[in-house]
Amino acid sequence: MALAGTGAELNHLTPRPVKGLFGDNYLSLADLDFTQQFLPEVYEKEVERYGNRTVSGFLRMVGAEMPMASDRIVWSEQGRLHIAFDDCTVDNSSATTTVTFVNTSGGDTGVAKSKLLGVGMTVIIAKGINVVKARVATAPGDGTITVAPYGAGNLNALGSGALTAVSLFVYGSEFLKGSGDVGNSIDAKFTQFDNKPIILRDKYNVNGSDVAQIGWVEVTTEAGTSGYLWYLKSEHEARLRFEDQLEMAMIEAVKDTGSTSGSAGASNFEGSEGLFAAIESRGIVYNDADFDAVAGTAPYAPTGLGEFDDILKELDKQGAIEENMLFLDRNTALSIDNMLASQNAPYGGGTSYGVFENSEDMALNLGFNGFRRGSYDFYKTDWKYLNDSTTRGLIGDVEGVIIPAGVSTVYDQQLGKNIQRPFLHVRYRASEADDRKMKSWITGSVGGNYTSATDEMNVHFLSERALCVQGANNFVLLKKTS
């Protein structure tokens, strides 16, 4: 007989010596609420709340990784083949035929520019759509030249008064019979670039007591594998986070000259040139893209394609690489889908079926993975780095990048010869003695590793690397200005 006052006198709470189901030994939630207080239902499997949380993989898709042994990477990129300027000045107030070359901030001086022009060269001089063709009459190399226009005695056809931002390019030459020593020797022009690797470090720490308290968690990793992790669950995430930062640093890194007191450079942290910095410095930046814009009333007239054509026109002025990859945030990717859909069917009045032989009864395809416009092929993909709310998706200022496919030929200063490299590639420090592409090591006194008297285990991560953006003039950065 159960003792009175203990609650066990109730028939359905009589305990049994074995684990078995009987009519008088179950715990009632209504009576004692025992299961809620002492036996909570614990899910051992971790809920994948945010799906695949890593944002790396972009550089693996578009580039390569190569070792190096120096503190600095130096390469040279070829210059333009033809002679052209868009910043000359002409003073037509006195019907002059003198063209003056302007000093470029951080670039060639007017004197250096004028020395590229020789007597006898035939040039086209233009201000807007007003064009004059002329022959170089004198080229003293002092920052000016005088020209003899064909069919006129002056340059008034360009406009009146002082003219700035006048364009000029050489299209040929003309000499008389029996000409002597003519022509102008021009050395090949190239531009030298450099970058330096940065050292990235991180670590994970766990003390000995926490290691002794075993708690298993079933996880599905970002790599697609599943299983159980003990205290190293956090170490696993620390490694994933560091691997993401290896790529993010190559995208976001900037150089610091140390000219400002209190800056990172003033403390000898020079930084490095990442992808965005390289494109903003040497590439093409297109602001406030609106590729699905329309004008007028129904049926709407799509105007977004005109914006995309502006980018193509700029690419024509550069290397005109035929195949390009678009890495976009969600809004820009959808706007390009809308732009293409508007060209593929009557906008607002028709439907474009892209799969299953255009059957109306099957799936409707409103997305595009690639398209061709003009002489260019574009392959479009979403870039998770621009969408994730803990990376660039938190800001939303960068809408995407256009990256050329293929390789570029450059002169490598260390090798002393021309080499072919992907336009975008990572260089990491490595030698026979040490490979610093991705290092990890353990210190402490826990887990069988005894290197210190501290009751803890430290897992260290280190990498030393830099990004090379070659031919950045062929890259396009899509940005918001507001």
ROVOSE-694355 format. One line per 5 residues: their letters; for each residue x, y, z of C-alpha. Coordinates in nm, 3 decimals. Example, Ala and Ser with C-alpha at 12.3 -4.5 7.8 and 13.67 -1.06 7.14 Angstrom:
AS	1.230 -0.450 0.780 ~ 1.367 -0.106 0.714
This chain:
MALAG	0.000 0.000 0.000 ~ 0.139 0.336 -0.095 ~ 0.212 0.587 0.181 ~ -0.063 0.839 0.235 ~ 0.012 1.196 0.138
TGAEL	0.279 1.110 -0.117 ~ 0.051 1.105 -0.417 ~ 0.158 0.749 -0.489 ~ -0.164 0.616 -0.340 ~ -0.327 0.705 -0.670
NHLTP	-0.353 0.385 -0.868 ~ -0.213 0.529 -1.191 ~ 0.107 0.647 -1.013 ~ 0.212 0.313 -0.861 ~ 0.578 0.266 -0.971
RPVKG	0.697 -0.054 -1.137 ~ 1.044 -0.209 -1.101 ~ 1.088 -0.248 -1.480 ~ 1.036 -0.024 -1.784 ~ 0.696 -0.146 -1.898
LFGDN	0.356 -0.009 -1.990 ~ 0.089 -0.084 -1.726 ~ -0.243 0.070 -1.641 ~ -0.125 0.203 -1.308 ~ 0.224 0.347 -1.364
YLSLA	0.198 0.632 -1.614 ~ 0.259 1.000 -1.534 ~ -0.037 1.225 -1.601 ~ 0.026 1.577 -1.730 ~ -0.304 1.685 -1.574
DLDFT	-0.211 1.559 -1.227 ~ 0.156 1.640 -1.168 ~ 0.286 1.809 -1.483 ~ 0.597 1.600 -1.418 ~ 0.704 1.557 -1.778
QQFLP	0.708 1.931 -1.843 ~ 0.920 1.999 -1.532 ~ 1.173 1.720 -1.539 ~ 1.161 1.544 -1.875 ~ 1.158 1.808 -2.151
EVYEK	1.159 1.679 -2.506 ~ 1.500 1.782 -2.643 ~ 1.564 1.773 -3.015 ~ 1.922 1.665 -3.068 ~ 1.920 1.762 -3.434
EVERY	2.010 2.122 -3.502 ~ 1.756 2.316 -3.706 ~ 1.902 2.461 -4.027 ~ 1.743 2.799 -3.975 ~ 1.941 2.988 -4.240
GNRTV	2.018 2.712 -4.490 ~ 2.369 2.717 -4.631 ~ 2.529 3.007 -4.441 ~ 2.861 3.024 -4.625 ~ 2.910 3.290 -4.891
SGFLR	3.241 3.177 -5.041 ~ 3.284 3.006 -5.378 ~ 3.281 3.315 -5.601 ~ 3.657 3.324 -5.657 ~ 3.670 2.949 -5.719
MVGAE	3.418 2.996 -6.000 ~ 3.592 3.282 -6.180 ~ 3.961 3.249 -6.101 ~ 4.244 3.038 -5.972 ~ 4.484 3.019 -5.678
MPMAS	4.861 3.019 -5.728 ~ 5.157 3.022 -5.486 ~ 5.415 3.300 -5.461 ~ 5.726 3.360 -5.255 ~ 5.756 3.740 -5.233
DRIVW	5.613 4.021 -5.024 ~ 5.475 4.198 -5.330 ~ 5.319 4.105 -5.665 ~ 5.416 4.319 -5.965 ~ 5.278 4.289 -6.316
SEQGR	5.258 4.505 -6.627 ~ 4.960 4.554 -6.854 ~ 4.986 4.662 -7.214 ~ 4.891 5.014 -7.313 ~ 4.679 5.134 -7.601
LHIAF	4.811 5.071 -7.951 ~ 4.689 5.393 -8.110 ~ 4.759 5.753 -8.012 ~ 4.451 5.935 -7.885 ~ 4.363 6.206 -7.632
DDCTV	4.033 6.348 -7.510 ~ 4.158 6.636 -7.295 ~ 4.325 6.877 -7.540 ~ 4.250 7.251 -7.556 ~ 4.216 7.481 -7.857
DNSSA	4.187 7.860 -7.835 ~ 3.995 7.977 -8.139 ~ 3.972 8.336 -8.024 ~ 4.253 8.430 -8.266 ~ 4.188 8.166 -8.533
TTTVT	4.482 7.964 -8.403 ~ 4.587 7.624 -8.529 ~ 4.761 7.533 -8.205 ~ 4.654 7.233 -7.999 ~ 4.765 7.221 -7.634
FVNTS	4.791 6.898 -7.437 ~ 4.678 6.906 -7.076 ~ 4.859 6.757 -6.778 ~ 4.669 6.456 -6.644 ~ 4.637 6.426 -6.269
GGDTG	4.853 6.133 -6.164 ~ 4.933 6.055 -6.529 ~ 5.129 6.185 -6.827 ~ 5.223 6.551 -6.857 ~ 5.124 6.763 -7.155
VAKSK	5.487 6.761 -7.268 ~ 5.503 6.379 -7.263 ~ 5.180 6.360 -7.461 ~ 5.295 6.604 -7.729 ~ 5.615 6.406 -7.785
LLGVG	5.404 6.119 -7.919 ~ 5.303 6.340 -8.213 ~ 5.541 6.390 -8.503 ~ 5.544 6.616 -8.806 ~ 5.356 6.459 -9.096
MTVII	5.104 6.265 -8.890 ~ 4.744 6.316 -8.995 ~ 4.498 6.362 -8.711 ~ 4.128 6.399 -8.646 ~ 4.039 6.680 -8.404
AKGIN	3.686 6.689 -8.268 ~ 3.468 6.884 -8.028 ~ 3.144 6.693 -7.990 ~ 3.031 6.606 -8.341 ~ 3.231 6.889 -8.502
VVKAR	3.533 6.735 -8.675 ~ 3.842 6.875 -8.846 ~ 4.106 6.664 -9.023 ~ 4.456 6.808 -9.030 ~ 4.827 6.735 -9.076
VATAP	5.076 6.802 -8.795 ~ 5.287 7.097 -8.913 ~ 5.518 7.140 -8.613 ~ 5.569 6.933 -8.301 ~ 5.823 7.105 -8.075
GDGTI	5.757 6.865 -7.787 ~ 5.679 7.144 -7.542 ~ 5.318 7.044 -7.475 ~ 5.176 7.192 -7.798 ~ 5.157 7.118 -8.171
TVAPY	5.045 7.323 -8.468 ~ 4.836 7.167 -8.740 ~ 4.746 7.246 -9.100 ~ 4.377 7.163 -9.152 ~ 4.267 7.009 -9.479
GAGNL	4.040 7.254 -9.662 ~ 4.065 7.535 -9.403 ~ 4.317 7.772 -9.254 ~ 4.201 7.743 -8.895 ~ 4.012 7.528 -8.647
NALGS	3.700 7.746 -8.627 ~ 3.488 7.454 -8.746 ~ 3.527 7.311 -8.397 ~ 3.358 7.614 -8.243 ~ 3.447 7.961 -8.130
GALTA	3.645 8.082 -7.832 ~ 3.847 7.872 -7.590 ~ 3.759 7.504 -7.630 ~ 3.839 7.242 -7.369 ~ 3.794 6.863 -7.366
VSLFV	3.885 6.848 -7.735 ~ 3.952 6.498 -7.872 ~ 4.237 6.407 -8.103 ~ 4.364 6.084 -8.254 ~ 4.617 5.988 -8.522
YGSEF	4.476 5.810 -8.826 ~ 4.775 5.814 -9.064 ~ 5.042 6.037 -9.220 ~ 5.129 6.220 -9.541 ~ 5.470 6.313 -9.686
LKGSG	5.598 6.456 -10.013 ~ 5.805 6.274 -10.271 ~ 6.168 6.228 -10.180 ~ 6.108 6.280 -9.811 ~ 6.408 6.229 -9.587
DVGNS	6.418 6.111 -9.226 ~ 6.050 6.107 -9.136 ~ 5.825 5.940 -8.885 ~ 5.826 5.936 -8.505 ~ 5.969 5.648 -8.304
IDAKF	5.735 5.557 -8.017 ~ 5.826 5.318 -7.739 ~ 5.564 5.066 -7.638 ~ 5.363 5.198 -7.346 ~ 5.269 4.980 -7.052
TQFDN	5.129 5.033 -6.706 ~ 5.275 4.863 -6.402 ~ 5.057 4.749 -6.113 ~ 5.136 4.588 -5.782 ~ 4.961 4.441 -5.482
KPIIL	5.070 4.294 -5.152 ~ 4.936 4.001 -4.954 ~ 4.771 4.048 -4.618 ~ 4.790 3.807 -4.325 ~ 4.453 3.687 -4.197
RDKYN	4.424 3.513 -3.860 ~ 4.154 3.374 -3.630 ~ 4.120 3.112 -3.358 ~ 3.874 2.901 -3.161 ~ 3.916 2.849 -2.786
VNGSD	3.760 2.593 -2.551 ~ 3.854 2.524 -2.187 ~ 3.917 2.181 -2.042 ~ 3.597 2.168 -1.834 ~ 3.376 2.223 -2.136
VAQIG	3.561 1.951 -2.322 ~ 3.485 1.707 -2.040 ~ 3.113 1.783 -2.057 ~ 3.004 1.582 -2.358 ~ 2.707 1.715 -2.549
WVEVT	2.639 1.575 -2.891 ~ 2.463 1.775 -3.162 ~ 2.345 1.628 -3.490 ~ 2.427 1.869 -3.770 ~ 2.417 1.900 -4.145
TEAGT	2.722 2.094 -4.258 ~ 2.743 2.354 -4.536 ~ 2.949 2.100 -4.729 ~ 2.644 1.871 -4.744 ~ 2.765 1.608 -4.496
SGYLW	2.575 1.518 -4.180 ~ 2.660 1.358 -3.847 ~ 2.730 1.432 -3.480 ~ 2.964 1.692 -3.337 ~ 3.079 1.736 -2.978
YLKSE	3.240 2.061 -2.852 ~ 3.412 2.091 -3.193 ~ 3.079 2.206 -3.337 ~ 3.192 2.563 -3.265 ~ 3.539 2.493 -3.405
HEARL	3.376 2.370 -3.725 ~ 3.183 2.697 -3.757 ~ 3.494 2.902 -3.675 ~ 3.672 2.733 -3.966 ~ 3.380 2.799 -4.203
RFEDQ	3.369 3.162 -4.095 ~ 3.742 3.201 -4.153 ~ 3.721 3.042 -4.498 ~ 3.445 3.288 -4.588 ~ 3.658 3.576 -4.464
LEMAM	3.945 3.463 -4.687 ~ 3.724 3.535 -4.987 ~ 3.550 3.842 -4.846 ~ 3.887 4.003 -4.769 ~ 3.994 3.955 -5.131
IEAVK	3.673 4.126 -5.245 ~ 3.665 4.414 -4.995 ~ 4.032 4.490 -4.915 ~ 4.161 4.843 -4.972 ~ 4.508 4.998 -4.965
DTGST	4.612 5.261 -4.711 ~ 4.899 5.494 -4.792 ~ 4.944 5.598 -4.428 ~ 4.923 5.968 -4.513 ~ 4.656 6.038 -4.249
SGSAG	4.739 6.037 -3.880 ~ 4.547 5.767 -3.698 ~ 4.482 5.562 -4.012 ~ 4.570 5.195 -4.042 ~ 4.855 5.282 -4.276
ASNFE	5.010 5.508 -4.013 ~ 5.060 5.191 -3.805 ~ 5.219 5.007 -4.102 ~ 4.899 4.821 -4.199 ~ 4.910 4.886 -4.573
GSEGL	4.605 4.683 -4.667 ~ 4.564 4.530 -5.010 ~ 4.367 4.598 -5.327 ~ 4.049 4.391 -5.342 ~ 3.806 4.337 -5.627
FAAIE	3.575 4.633 -5.559 ~ 3.866 4.874 -5.503 ~ 4.037 4.762 -5.826 ~ 3.723 4.812 -6.036 ~ 3.652 5.154 -5.883
SRGIV	4.011 5.258 -5.947 ~ 4.077 5.105 -6.290 ~ 3.750 4.965 -6.418 ~ 3.398 5.072 -6.515 ~ 3.143 5.181 -6.254
YNDAD	2.777 5.199 -6.359 ~ 2.546 5.372 -6.112 ~ 2.176 5.314 -6.041 ~ 2.102 5.046 -6.298 ~ 1.730 5.005 -6.373
FDAVA	1.720 4.735 -6.637 ~ 1.344 4.671 -6.617 ~ 1.246 5.038 -6.652 ~ 0.951 5.116 -6.880 ~ 0.811 5.437 -7.021
GTAPY	0.468 5.554 -7.131 ~ 0.133 5.388 -7.082 ~ 0.023 5.040 -7.181 ~ 0.146 4.881 -7.394 ~ 0.459 4.980 -7.207
APTGL	0.780 5.065 -7.390 ~ 1.078 4.900 -7.217 ~ 1.375 5.133 -7.172 ~ 1.601 4.923 -6.949 ~ 1.772 4.759 -7.244
GEFDD	1.909 5.099 -7.338 ~ 2.090 5.115 -7.002 ~ 2.245 4.775 -7.064 ~ 2.352 4.893 -7.410 ~ 2.537 5.183 -7.244
ILKEL	2.751 4.926 -7.066 ~ 2.815 4.742 -7.394 ~ 2.931 5.064 -7.557 ~ 3.180 5.116 -7.276 ~ 3.302 4.756 -7.308
DKQGA	3.356 4.821 -7.680 ~ 3.606 5.092 -7.584 ~ 3.799 4.845 -7.368 ~ 3.903 4.489 -7.446 ~ 3.565 4.379 -7.585
IEENM	3.590 4.036 -7.420 ~ 3.313 3.830 -7.582 ~ 3.212 3.612 -7.286 ~ 3.124 3.770 -6.952 ~ 2.973 3.656 -6.623
LFLDR	2.712 3.851 -6.429 ~ 2.715 3.808 -6.049 ~ 2.412 3.995 -5.918 ~ 2.202 4.062 -5.613 ~ 1.840 3.948 -5.616
NTALS	1.682 4.277 -5.727 ~ 1.918 4.327 -6.020 ~ 1.888 3.964 -6.129 ~ 1.509 3.995 -6.136 ~ 1.525 4.328 -6.322
IDNML	1.737 4.166 -6.595 ~ 1.485 3.879 -6.611 ~ 1.210 4.138 -6.660 ~ 1.416 4.318 -6.922 ~ 1.468 4.000 -7.122
ASQNA	1.107 3.889 -7.079 ~ 0.988 4.222 -7.219 ~ 1.191 4.156 -7.533 ~ 1.076 3.797 -7.564 ~ 0.701 3.862 -7.575
PYGGG	0.457 4.155 -7.606 ~ 0.515 4.340 -7.280 ~ 0.201 4.326 -7.069 ~ 0.009 4.146 -7.340 ~ 0.177 3.810 -7.391
TSYGV	0.345 3.526 -7.205 ~ 0.683 3.374 -7.274 ~ 0.700 3.000 -7.215 ~ 1.057 2.886 -7.206 ~ 1.040 2.516 -7.112
FENSE	0.864 2.199 -7.225 ~ 0.833 2.310 -7.588 ~ 0.636 2.624 -7.496 ~ 0.337 2.426 -7.377 ~ 0.086 2.644 -7.192
DMALN	-0.001 2.346 -6.973 ~ 0.351 2.299 -6.843 ~ 0.594 2.507 -6.636 ~ 0.632 2.879 -6.695 ~ 0.994 2.991 -6.710
LGFNG	1.040 3.352 -6.600 ~ 1.415 3.332 -6.533 ~ 1.711 3.355 -6.769 ~ 2.055 3.205 -6.712 ~ 2.221 3.359 -7.014
FRRGS	2.166 3.578 -7.316 ~ 2.348 3.739 -7.606 ~ 2.339 4.108 -7.687 ~ 2.538 4.259 -7.971 ~ 2.863 4.062 -7.991
YDFYK	2.865 3.971 -7.620 ~ 2.753 3.659 -7.434 ~ 2.644 3.698 -7.071 ~ 2.595 3.420 -6.815 ~ 2.391 3.529 -6.514
TDWKY	2.396 3.394 -6.161 ~ 2.291 3.513 -5.815 ~ 2.577 3.612 -5.584 ~ 2.494 3.510 -5.229 ~ 2.747 3.754 -5.087
LNDST	2.529 4.042 -5.212 ~ 2.209 3.890 -5.072 ~ 2.309 3.759 -4.728 ~ 2.192 3.992 -4.449 ~ 2.521 3.947 -4.260
TRGLI	2.744 4.052 -4.552 ~ 2.687 4.301 -4.838 ~ 2.313 4.229 -4.826 ~ 2.314 4.426 -4.501 ~ 2.409 4.742 -4.697
GDVEG	2.275 4.685 -5.046 ~ 2.498 4.942 -5.219 ~ 2.659 4.697 -5.462 ~ 2.414 4.551 -5.713 ~ 2.653 4.323 -5.900
VIIPA	2.969 4.284 -6.105 ~ 3.039 4.191 -6.465 ~ 3.355 3.984 -6.496 ~ 3.522 3.879 -6.825 ~ 3.583 3.511 -6.881
GVSTV	3.912 3.375 -7.009 ~ 4.272 3.480 -6.946 ~ 4.494 3.784 -6.996 ~ 4.856 3.801 -7.112 ~ 5.081 4.007 -6.885
YDQQL	5.452 4.048 -6.819 ~ 5.553 3.891 -6.487 ~ 5.840 4.083 -6.325 ~ 5.959 3.784 -6.123 ~ 5.956 3.535 -6.412
GKNIQ	6.080 3.790 -6.664 ~ 5.843 3.678 -6.940 ~ 5.486 3.705 -7.065 ~ 5.244 3.472 -6.892 ~ 4.875 3.395 -6.921
RPFLH	4.665 3.429 -6.608 ~ 4.291 3.440 -6.537 ~ 4.174 3.800 -6.514 ~ 4.094 3.729 -6.150 ~ 4.320 3.509 -5.937
VRYRA	4.450 3.473 -5.583 ~ 4.819 3.454 -5.493 ~ 4.916 3.300 -5.158 ~ 5.252 3.274 -4.983 ~ 5.409 2.930 -5.005
SEADD	5.751 2.766 -5.021 ~ 5.901 2.424 -4.964 ~ 5.929 2.510 -4.593 ~ 5.583 2.655 -4.531 ~ 5.251 2.670 -4.714
RKMKS	5.043 2.965 -4.594 ~ 4.742 2.908 -4.820 ~ 4.536 2.786 -4.523 ~ 4.716 2.682 -4.205 ~ 4.567 2.548 -3.883
WITGS	4.735 2.422 -3.566 ~ 4.645 2.344 -3.203 ~ 4.803 2.476 -2.883 ~ 4.717 2.428 -2.514 ~ 4.693 2.131 -2.277
VGGNY	4.359 1.977 -2.376 ~ 4.279 1.705 -2.625 ~ 4.613 1.528 -2.611 ~ 4.809 1.837 -2.717 ~ 5.044 1.957 -2.440
TSATD	5.217 2.279 -2.539 ~ 5.131 2.503 -2.245 ~ 5.015 2.496 -1.882 ~ 4.684 2.667 -1.965 ~ 4.377 2.448 -1.922
EMNVH	4.239 2.508 -2.269 ~ 4.263 2.414 -2.634 ~ 4.325 2.680 -2.901 ~ 4.270 2.605 -3.269 ~ 4.452 2.866 -3.481
FLSER	4.386 2.961 -3.843 ~ 4.616 3.164 -4.070 ~ 4.647 3.259 -4.436 ~ 4.855 3.510 -4.631 ~ 4.716 3.608 -4.969
ALCVQ	4.635 3.882 -5.220 ~ 4.402 3.919 -5.516 ~ 4.527 4.010 -5.864 ~ 4.273 4.193 -6.081 ~ 4.431 4.206 -6.425
GANNF	4.266 4.393 -6.708 ~ 4.035 4.571 -6.463 ~ 3.922 4.802 -6.746 ~ 3.708 4.508 -6.867 ~ 3.526 4.475 -6.532
VLLKK	3.200 4.652 -6.448 ~ 3.077 4.736 -6.098 ~ 2.705 4.805 -6.060 ~ 2.644 5.041 -5.767 ~ 2.369 5.245 -5.607
TS	2.429 5.611 -5.533 ~ 2.130 5.655 -5.306
